[in-house]
Amino acid sequence: MTQLTLTYFDFHGGRGEPTRLALHIGGIAFEDRRFPGAEFPAVRKSTPLGQVPVLTVDGVQVTQSDAITRYAGKLAGLYPQEPVQALLCDEVLQAVEDISMQVGATFGLSGDAQKEARAKLVAGPLPKYLGWLQGQLQAHGGAFFADGRLTIADLKVFVFLRGLMSGHLDHVPADLVQTTAPQLAAFVQRIAQTPAIAQYYAKSKA
């Protein structure tokens, strides 16, 4: 049996969470190695590019979050086999990664600089990407982003939107998704009710 260890921050969100969800949904055994943010300087020294998540597969470290999530999706049966549906899945993964990088860049700022940077995101890029994602969801049936079923594209969007809606991002309104793209807000609520996902978060609170 392949031995898997996922190394990522100890919180529900970010680039490691879609992989955790995919492996959990698929019933794939893995070591969920979590660490507090204060340990990141030490952890990053042991990673290939100084970043996380990192997936160790039978002792071999693999980096790049979307590659890791795609692999987990294949193991769990959550990645399309049909080429066009796989393309649509990958398109959504990359779009969410693009806007995630813009949001992530603001974490290194503080005070007025962070407030100004996030205000610019709220005024432009975030609504643009939310609108596009809502359009993609509608274009593909309104329930899922690709393949007519749950895939890692849905998991990545779910995790990203869940973070935006959490109220934990200073200067980003918690109702931004609801007011900008209400169908995405409904999508988050529906995906959260997926039995395996609901079980995952309920277990984490126990």
Order of alpha helices (4+ residues) and beta strands (2+ residues): beta-alpha-beta-alpha-beta-beta-alpha-alpha-alpha-alpha-alpha-alpha-alpha-alpha
